[in-house]
Amino acid sequence: MKKIQILGSGCAKCNDLMNNAKEAVKQSGEEATFEKVTTLNEIMKFGCMTTPGLVIDGKLVSQGKLLKPEQILQLLRS
C-alpha cells in the first residue's frame, strides 16, 4: 500500500492536488493512504520549498506544481 502525502497550507491547489492524487490511485487499482501535511516544520523536513508538494512513500516527487491525475499515475508506477 502506497503512502501519499500532500504538503501545503490547505490552499485550493493543495486540495486539488489531493483530489488528483486520489483519482490517480483509483485509476491505478492500487490502495493508498492519504495525509495532508500542513505545518511548515513538517513540510521543510521533506526539503519542499514550494507548495503544493507531493510525497509518495516518503520521497518528495513534486513541488510547486498542480499535477494532473495522469502525471501522478506515472509517478506511482515508477
Secondary structure, 3 states (H helix, E strand, C coil): CEEEEEECCCCHHHHHHHHHHHHHHHHHCCCEEEEEECCHHHHHHCCCCCCCEEEECCEEEEECCCCCHHHHHHHHHC
